Amino acid sequence: MSFQIHALPARQFAHLFEMSDQELAAQNARREVVAVSPGSPCRVSLEDAKVGEEVLLLNYEHQAEATPFRASHAIFVRRGAAQAFPERGEAPDVFRSRLISLRAFNADHIMIDADAVVGVTLETTITRLFGIPGVEYLHLHYAKPGCFAARVTRA
């Protein structure tokens, strides 16, 4: 079974880089310059931001459906990030060295299974979770900080 990992769309965040720090703060966001890499994984490029790069740290509602699993969390977005389009059936390198939490949801947006794995086994775990009856899509999270990483669908 093939799957597709989806990066967040760059156009959704581009306008935020033109805001002042005060305007960002009013939206519970902030501008940062990366001091350590890896550590600021961009949800648009699906790459770690490099030392000295400008990123925005903002709250993102990744599970917007009106269920008990509605959720948002902090994410990083790099200035000028190139939109990632991962190959079908492949996980980008940004996931390889991290502990990844996978959450499996049904068509009603209810979590029906979950797992946590070292990123090098991500493809196998995604395939296994999509083999469970009723699983419609997955959410990946960086397990240690708990931040949303990407959405996964069947390809």
Order of alpha helices (4+ residues) and beta strands (2+ residues): beta-alpha-beta-beta-beta-beta-beta-alpha-beta-beta
